[in-house]
Amino acid sequence: MASASKKKAAPADTPKSQREKPVNPPSRPSKELQVFANPNPERDYLLQFQVPEFTCHCPLTGQPDFAHFVIEMVADQWCVELKSLKMYMWSYRDEGAFHEAVTNQILDDIVKVTRPRFARIKARWYVRGGIYTNIVAEHRKKGWKPATPVEFPAFPMESGLLAGG
């Protein structure tokens, strides 16, 4: 009960629904990607992560750049942990980076920690100066051969992306 008495009183005009600011933010951006053991390393299966709110800024003009990233991978022994991926992607918010460089750097960093059989990053950069930029970068583990996919033409894979995946 002693801690309750030390609480600072809110100003009289503060709405009751206003959330108190935490002493320490619950999460922070980080370049540290974490992994966990692949629960099914005997099987090739696709992991797909969508990051629709990626931001960084142009290293020449300082203007903000926005992108929708789709990260696809076939894990080997390690999978990327999602909260660390979120904090990692957030870490670019205040950095200047060319679209091509940051897309390839993200692929390199994910490959370095997970050592996947396959990884692909598709970055759809929003319009700047009347030009949309799309970048696709891939990694294949040496010697890995993908199985022939089973196609179901009546049921195409849904991507969740606007403008046709």
TACOR-V978497 format. One record per pair of residues at least 24 apart in sequence whose C-alpha atoms are under 10 Angstrom apart, sorted by sequence separation. I is the first residue (numbers start at 1). J is the second residue. D is the distance in Angstrom with one decimal. If there is no record, write none. Layout:
i->(I & I)
j->(J & J)
d->(D & D)
//
This chain:
i->(47 & 48 & 49 & 99 & 115 & 116 & 117 & 118 & 47 & 48 & 85 & 99 & 115 & 116 & 117 & 46 & 47 & 48 & 99 & 115 & 117 & 118 & 46 & 47 & 66 & 111 & 117 & 118 & 45 & 46 & 47 & 65 & 111 & 116 & 117 & 118 & 44 & 45 & 46 & 64 & 107 & 108 & 111 & 117 & 44 & 45 & 64 & 80 & 107 & 108 & 111 & 43 & 44 & 45 & 64 & 65 & 79 & 80 & 103 & 104 & 106 & 107 & 108 & 43 & 44 & 47 & 54 & 62 & 64 & 65 & 67 & 103 & 104 & 105 & 107 & 41 & 43 & 47 & 49 & 56 & 62 & 63 & 65 & 66 & 80 & 81 & 100 & 103 & 104 & 41 & 42 & 51 & 55 & 56 & 62 & 65 & 69 & 79 & 80 & 99 & 100 & 101 & 103 & 104 & 40 & 41 & 42 & 51 & 54 & 55 & 56 & 57 & 61 & 62 & 71 & 78 & 79 & 99 & 100 & 39 & 40 & 41 & 49 & 53 & 54 & 55 & 56 & 57 & 59 & 60 & 71 & 75 & 78 & 79 & 80 & 99 & 100 & 38 & 39 & 40 & 41 & 53 & 54 & 55 & 56 & 57 & 58 & 59 & 60 & 73 & 77 & 78 & 79 & 100 & 37 & 38 & 39 & 40 & 41 & 51 & 54 & 55 & 56 & 57 & 58 & 59 & 60 & 73 & 76 & 77 & 78 & 37 & 38 & 39 & 51 & 54 & 55 & 56 & 57 & 58 & 59 & 71 & 75 & 76 & 77 & 37 & 38 & 39 & 55 & 56 & 57 & 58 & 75 & 76 & 77 & 36 & 37 & 38 & 55 & 56 & 57 & 58 & 73 & 74 & 75 & 76 & 35 & 36 & 37 & 38 & 56 & 57 & 74 & 75 & 76 & 35 & 36 & 37 & 56 & 73 & 74 & 75 & 34 & 35 & 36 & 37 & 73 & 74 & 75 & 34 & 35 & 36 & 73 & 74 & 34 & 35 & 56 & 72 & 73 & 74 & 33 & 34 & 35 & 72 & 73 & 33 & 34 & 71 & 72 & 73 & 33 & 34 & 35 & 71 & 72 & 33 & 34 & 35 & 70 & 71 & 72 & 33 & 34 & 70 & 71 & 32 & 33 & 69 & 70 & 71 & 31 & 32 & 33 & 69 & 70 & 30 & 31 & 33 & 34 & 68 & 69 & 70 & 29 & 30 & 32 & 33 & 67 & 68 & 69 & 27 & 28 & 29 & 30 & 31 & 32 & 33 & 67 & 68 & 69 & 29 & 30 & 31 & 66 & 67 & 68 & 28 & 29 & 30 & 31 & 66 & 67 & 68 & 28 & 29 & 30 & 31 & 32 & 66 & 67 & 27 & 28 & 29 & 30 & 31 & 65 & 66 & 67 & 29 & 30 & 31 & 65 & 66 & 28 & 29 & 30 & 65 & 66 & 28 & 29 & 65 & 29 & 64 & 63 & 67 & 69 & 71 & 73 & 76 & 67 & 68 & 69 & 70 & 71 & 72 & 73 & 74 & 67 & 69 & 71 & 73 & 54 & 54 & 55 & 48 & 50 & 52 & 54 & 46 & 47 & 48 & 49 & 50 & 51 & 52 & 74 & 44 & 46 & 48 & 50 & 44 & 35 & 33 & 34 & 38 & 32 & 33 & 37 & 31 & 35 & 36 & 33 & 34 & 35 & 33 & 34 & 32 & 33 & 70 & 70 & 69 & 68 & 68 & 70 & 44 & 44 & 50 & 52 & 50 & 48 & 50)
j->(71 & 72 & 73 & 123 & 139 & 140 & 141 & 142 & 72 & 73 & 110 & 124 & 140 & 141 & 142 & 72 & 73 & 74 & 125 & 141 & 143 & 144 & 73 & 74 & 93 & 138 & 144 & 145 & 73 & 74 & 75 & 93 & 139 & 144 & 145 & 146 & 73 & 74 & 75 & 93 & 136 & 137 & 140 & 146 & 74 & 75 & 94 & 110 & 137 & 138 & 141 & 74 & 75 & 76 & 95 & 96 & 110 & 111 & 134 & 135 & 137 & 138 & 139 & 75 & 76 & 79 & 86 & 94 & 96 & 97 & 99 & 135 & 136 & 137 & 139 & 74 & 76 & 80 & 82 & 89 & 95 & 96 & 98 & 99 & 113 & 114 & 133 & 136 & 137 & 75 & 76 & 85 & 89 & 90 & 96 & 99 & 103 & 113 & 114 & 133 & 134 & 135 & 137 & 138 & 75 & 76 & 77 & 86 & 89 & 90 & 91 & 92 & 96 & 97 & 106 & 113 & 114 & 134 & 135 & 75 & 76 & 77 & 85 & 89 & 90 & 91 & 92 & 93 & 95 & 96 & 107 & 111 & 114 & 115 & 116 & 135 & 136 & 75 & 76 & 77 & 78 & 90 & 91 & 92 & 93 & 94 & 95 & 96 & 97 & 110 & 114 & 115 & 116 & 137 & 75 & 76 & 77 & 78 & 79 & 89 & 92 & 93 & 94 & 95 & 96 & 97 & 98 & 111 & 114 & 115 & 116 & 76 & 77 & 78 & 90 & 93 & 94 & 95 & 96 & 97 & 98 & 110 & 114 & 115 & 116 & 77 & 78 & 79 & 95 & 96 & 97 & 98 & 115 & 116 & 117 & 77 & 78 & 79 & 96 & 97 & 98 & 99 & 114 & 115 & 116 & 117 & 77 & 78 & 79 & 80 & 98 & 99 & 116 & 117 & 118 & 78 & 79 & 80 & 99 & 116 & 117 & 118 & 78 & 79 & 80 & 81 & 117 & 118 & 119 & 79 & 80 & 81 & 118 & 119 & 80 & 81 & 102 & 118 & 119 & 120 & 80 & 81 & 82 & 119 & 120 & 81 & 82 & 119 & 120 & 121 & 82 & 83 & 84 & 120 & 121 & 83 & 84 & 85 & 120 & 121 & 122 & 84 & 85 & 121 & 122 & 84 & 85 & 121 & 122 & 123 & 84 & 85 & 86 & 122 & 123 & 84 & 85 & 87 & 88 & 122 & 123 & 124 & 84 & 85 & 87 & 88 & 122 & 123 & 124 & 83 & 84 & 85 & 86 & 87 & 88 & 89 & 123 & 124 & 125 & 86 & 87 & 88 & 123 & 124 & 125 & 86 & 87 & 88 & 89 & 124 & 125 & 126 & 87 & 88 & 89 & 90 & 91 & 125 & 126 & 87 & 88 & 89 & 90 & 91 & 125 & 126 & 127 & 90 & 91 & 92 & 126 & 127 & 90 & 91 & 92 & 127 & 128 & 91 & 92 & 128 & 93 & 128 & 128 & 132 & 134 & 136 & 138 & 141 & 133 & 134 & 135 & 136 & 137 & 138 & 139 & 140 & 134 & 136 & 138 & 140 & 123 & 124 & 125 & 119 & 121 & 123 & 125 & 118 & 119 & 120 & 121 & 122 & 123 & 124 & 146 & 117 & 119 & 121 & 123 & 118 & 110 & 109 & 110 & 114 & 109 & 110 & 114 & 109 & 113 & 114 & 112 & 113 & 114 & 113 & 114 & 113 & 114 & 159 & 161 & 161 & 161 & 162 & 165 & 146 & 147 & 159 & 161 & 160 & 159 & 161)
d->(7.9 & 4.4 & 8.9 & 8.3 & 9.6 & 7.8 & 4.8 & 9.6 & 5.5 & 6.6 & 8.9 & 9.4 & 9.5 & 6.8 & 8.2 & 6.7 & 5.2 & 9.1 & 7.6 & 7.7 & 9.0 & 8.0 & 5.7 & 6.3 & 9.5 & 9.9 & 6.3 & 9.4 & 8.2 & 5.1 & 7.6 & 9.1 & 7.6 & 9.9 & 8.8 & 8.7 & 9.6 & 5.7 & 7.8 & 8.7 & 9.9 & 9.6 & 9.5 & 8.9 & 6.0 & 7.5 & 9.0 & 7.6 & 7.2 & 9.5 & 9.5 & 9.1 & 7.3 & 9.7 & 9.7 & 9.2 & 9.5 & 9.7 & 9.9 & 8.9 & 9.7 & 7.5 & 8.5 & 9.0 & 8.1 & 8.9 & 9.7 & 9.6 & 8.8 & 9.1 & 9.0 & 7.2 & 8.6 & 9.9 & 7.8 & 9.6 & 8.8 & 9.8 & 8.8 & 9.5 & 9.2 & 9.0 & 9.4 & 9.8 & 7.9 & 9.9 & 9.3 & 7.9 & 6.4 & 7.3 & 8.4 & 9.6 & 8.3 & 8.8 & 7.1 & 8.6 & 8.7 & 8.8 & 6.4 & 8.0 & 9.1 & 10.0 & 7.3 & 8.7 & 8.9 & 5.7 & 9.2 & 8.3 & 6.7 & 7.5 & 8.8 & 8.4 & 9.2 & 9.7 & 9.5 & 8.0 & 6.0 & 8.8 & 6.7 & 9.9 & 8.8 & 5.8 & 9.4 & 9.2 & 7.2 & 9.1 & 5.3 & 7.2 & 7.9 & 8.0 & 8.5 & 9.8 & 5.0 & 8.9 & 9.8 & 7.7 & 9.1 & 6.9 & 10.0 & 8.5 & 8.4 & 9.1 & 9.7 & 6.6 & 4.4 & 6.8 & 8.3 & 4.2 & 8.9 & 9.7 & 7.5 & 7.1 & 8.1 & 9.1 & 9.6 & 6.9 & 8.5 & 9.9 & 9.9 & 8.1 & 8.0 & 5.0 & 5.8 & 6.1 & 5.2 & 5.5 & 8.9 & 9.4 & 7.7 & 7.6 & 7.2 & 9.0 & 5.2 & 8.7 & 10.0 & 7.5 & 8.1 & 5.5 & 4.7 & 5.8 & 6.8 & 9.6 & 7.3 & 6.8 & 7.4 & 6.0 & 4.9 & 8.7 & 8.9 & 6.1 & 6.3 & 6.4 & 7.6 & 4.9 & 9.0 & 8.6 & 4.8 & 5.5 & 9.8 & 6.7 & 8.2 & 8.4 & 9.7 & 9.8 & 4.5 & 5.5 & 9.6 & 5.6 & 6.2 & 9.1 & 9.0 & 9.4 & 6.0 & 5.8 & 8.5 & 6.0 & 5.4 & 9.0 & 9.1 & 6.8 & 5.5 & 7.1 & 9.5 & 5.3 & 6.5 & 9.7 & 7.5 & 5.0 & 8.3 & 8.5 & 4.5 & 6.4 & 5.3 & 6.4 & 6.0 & 5.1 & 9.0 & 8.1 & 4.1 & 9.3 & 7.0 & 5.5 & 8.8 & 5.6 & 6.2 & 7.3 & 8.4 & 7.3 & 5.1 & 8.6 & 8.9 & 8.6 & 8.5 & 5.9 & 6.3 & 8.9 & 5.8 & 9.5 & 8.1 & 4.6 & 8.4 & 5.2 & 7.7 & 5.7 & 6.5 & 6.8 & 6.1 & 6.9 & 5.1 & 8.6 & 8.3 & 8.4 & 9.2 & 5.7 & 6.5 & 7.5 & 8.8 & 8.3 & 9.7 & 8.2 & 4.5 & 8.4 & 8.8 & 8.9 & 8.2 & 6.5 & 9.8 & 5.8 & 6.3 & 9.5 & 10.0 & 9.7 & 8.8 & 7.4 & 6.5 & 9.7 & 6.3 & 5.1 & 8.5 & 8.1 & 5.3 & 4.9 & 9.8 & 5.3 & 6.5 & 9.8 & 4.5 & 5.1 & 8.1 & 8.6 & 4.2 & 7.9 & 6.5 & 6.1 & 8.2 & 8.9 & 9.7 & 6.0 & 5.7 & 7.8 & 9.3 & 7.8 & 7.5 & 6.4 & 7.4 & 5.7 & 9.3 & 5.4 & 5.5 & 8.8 & 7.4 & 8.6 & 8.3 & 4.6 & 9.1 & 8.8 & 9.4 & 8.3 & 8.3 & 8.0 & 8.8 & 9.7 & 9.9 & 9.9 & 9.8 & 9.9 & 9.5 & 9.3 & 9.2 & 9.6 & 9.5 & 9.5 & 9.8 & 9.3 & 9.1 & 9.5 & 9.2 & 9.8 & 9.9 & 9.7 & 9.4 & 9.9 & 9.6 & 9.8 & 9.9 & 9.6 & 9.2 & 9.2 & 9.3 & 9.5 & 9.6 & 9.6 & 9.4 & 9.2 & 9.4 & 8.5 & 9.4 & 9.7 & 10.0 & 9.6 & 9.7 & 8.0 & 9.5 & 9.7 & 9.3 & 7.4 & 9.5 & 9.0 & 7.2 & 8.9 & 9.6 & 7.5 & 6.7 & 7.1 & 8.7 & 9.5 & 9.1 & 9.2 & 9.0 & 9.9 & 8.6 & 9.9 & 9.6 & 7.9 & 8.1 & 9.0 & 8.8 & 8.4 & 9.0 & 8.6)
//
